[in-house]
Amino acid sequence: MTLLSVENLAIDVTRDGESHRLVHDAHFSLERGETQAVVGESGSGKSLTALAAMGLLGEGLSVASGRILFEGQDVTALSEAAHNDLRGSGIAMIFQEPMTSLNPVRSIQHQLTEGMRLKLGLSRRAARDRALELLTEVGISDPERRLKQYPHQLSGGMRQRVMIAIALSCKPRLILADEPTTALDVTIQAQILALTSRLCRDHGVGLVLITHNLGIVARHAQNVAVMYGGRVVERASARALYNDPRHPYTQGLLASVPRLDLPRDTPLRPVPGAPPDPTVPLPGCRFHPRCPWATDVCRERVPPFEAEGDHEVACWNAEVASESRRREGVA
Amino acid sequence: MRSDDPILEVQGLEVGFPIRKGLFQRPVAEVKAVNGVSFSVPRGSAFGLVGESGCGKTTVARAVLQLVEPTAGRVLFDGQDVARMDAAALQRFRGKVQAVFQDPFSSLNPRMSTGRILSEPMRVHGMTPGPGIKAEVRRLLDICGLPARFADLYPHEMSGGQRQRVGIARALAMNPELIVCDEAVSALDVSIQAQVVNLLEELQKELGLTYLFIGHDLSVVRHLCDEVAVMYLGRIAETAPSDRLFAHPRHPYTQALIDAVPNPDPDFEAGREIEPLEGEVPNPADPPSGCFFHPRCRLATDHCRQEAPPLGQISSGHLAACWETGAITSTNHHSRDANENTGRQR
């Protein structure tokens, strides 16, 4: 059975009686032990999609349509109590900012054992023993002392290791990691991601890696979904996506990042303009105002998602765009 | 545009902050945020300072901008010691040296329109109010790629990328010669970051600007800067022309930093084994003995634990502070790839 399958997900925000659609159509899926990346810039809807799977959408936010199937069960239809049962032991989450997602007035021991005592019914002592094992597993030295400490006594990298230990503590089948290393230095980022990937592989846990960093995706994910303006616009294996990006937005993203493996003076070719404002209606493809290939049909009708093998793209002019890219590459 | 006479020289810079304790907040010790840093920036070039949090790169920038007072060492601008400038010279210096900060939302006054933000420095520096200033505001917006109507907008009405363009326009208002960019593109989304990087490059060409660029994203720093210094715990670990530093790093920390950067190419990433650098940056209030990097260094010897290595010359313009620099023979993975793929398609 597919571990997680997000299907045609739409999320609305309602404030002061006014409703706006923030996520129009998110969809991707993954199996146990796999890493699926969700890539996009701020406001693309990638974090909201993860929060919806966790049943943690904030006030005013709601799933308007679509399904999120976890092991075949639609979690968007779950009651709060049923969702609570699933959190931690079914799906766990690693957030971006360990300083704001850890409780500053509770010890590491309390935060690390709380879930295990509630979900796994462990005794205080058993939970503490398991907590020591977990801290060792995530590479924290002197775990006895760390258990007694509070988040402010740990460095950023160490706090994120604690977050990973908490996420693993109730033996989930799926971990959603939302920009897990964005606030960290590059050497710590490499440590944390290598650790997360290894642990997920070892424990057969599926990992959804939400990030804006294309390098991280290339290093850690097998499959990628690219989101833009609340929609998944391209989905493929990491190899296929990087070697043959079909959506003009994906192409633009890849041409925007300076790379250490190309000559220093390789010019950056950024996507012009800025992402769409979700409160302003925009007919057709949401990328058309920034797209070099936009035609009349793009301004009027939403492009359908079309598959060529395992490579799916939502663009009216995908063929023209990738053909031109290939020609340019050869020239 | 570039010439060899340095516009900025930093000599033996030290900046210490007291650690205060107890009821009377007496200073009990000192953290050396910057511990003997020297470099010089040729006019018209871009000089990069990279390193992880707490390495002192921002403190160097603040000392150059005269926002913190050095405890030792000198900052020379156009050959003149900034600490010894009289009031008039300092006023001129503050016009010629401008800054662009990381977070344009907190560095722009939320209660001022863009027009006021841009015209304020002109008024402060003695331009008479009137149509001259208005035209100047339009010109600044234009060269930073913003339409004239932006003069009436407030910071909250703009996106992050637009705010950063206003931040750059404000820095340009005084016709500066040197711009200190402190993580100026770090908070921006990928596609917007590339737009702003390109803008900085265009402005440098057109206006003959010099940049002191502080960043933690190695690929952006390499792209923008002619020369780069890598800092670790308040000291320079290695400095060299950009191409040379990234192709042939001679300090194990530089090499580890470069290796830690994931490359947006799954085929390449699948083909390499990386050993992430272990441990974390030590507490600067209690630095290790000898070479500050030795607790994390795979090449460390007893010599490294006892004595700090000097910043020694490897080749012209390439300096590294490492006793074992001869042991670093392998060129790094990225650049080997670059040499093979120079004509590669994008």
Interface residues (C-beta under 8 A of the other chain):
Chain A: E41 S42 S155 G156 G157 M158 D185 V186 T187 I188 Q189 A190 Q191 A194 H212 N213 L214 G215 I216 V217 A218 R219 H220 A238 R239 Y242 N243 G252 L253 L254 A255 S256 V257 P258 R259 L260 D261 L262 P263 R264 T266 P267 L268 R269 P270 V271 P272 A274 P275 E328 G329 V330
Chain B: E52 S53 S159 G160 G161 Q162 D189 V190 S191 I192 Q193 A194 Q195 V197 N198 H216 L218 S219 V220 R222 H223 S242 D243 F246 A256 L257 I258 D259 A260 V261 P262 N263 P264 D265 P266 D267 F268 E269 I274 P276 L277 E278 E280 V281 H334 S335 D337 A338 N341 T342 R344 Q345 R346
